[in-house]
């Protein structure tokens, strides 16, 4: 069975600082991994995804994530936070060849201070 | 390209009333999902369909909840009778297999 753990329900950074949102997963088969962002009063939007190939994945709005199989991690980073990055971020995993249905983490709220 | 469309965006009704939420998925997508989001429980998968057929409804909380997908372009989630604890944001999402889900903007439901 697959599962996702997002460490920290809230992360607070200053504008211009590095953003690091942590995601660890468990999966019995090669995973597909996703990061979604949710702005207030909106649905989730895809930030980036990893399926196969390059382990460093670049997404929209300057975000990127690195798949580390040995650490079962898929942490999301951005070199310099903007005020507009304040939102809820969700990590999700699905299994190649499995039921496909993704499992979502509980989410991390990113707070950006001026 | 239109995204997933949900209606209504907001619904306020009294306990005991029937509530119907509607969803139009992205054309060509063969998976449709209904989620519920609350502060306490986070994002919960209620039910999903593949090619209009319900595949897993184990997340539906009670028999008061039902979902249908009469055709590839329309789905409903119904609560009858509604209770205050059903208050939440309900999302519909659609996708192709092993592809990212596309979410609607949700229906914010308040049961008084």
Interface residues (C-beta under 8 A of the other chain):
Chain A: X32 X34 X36 X41 X42 X43 X44 X45 X46 X49 X51 X90 X94 X96 X100 X101 X102 X104 X106 X107
Chain B: X4 X31 X33 X42 X43 X45 X48 X56 X91 X93 X97 X98 X100 X101 X102 X103 X104 X105 X106 X108
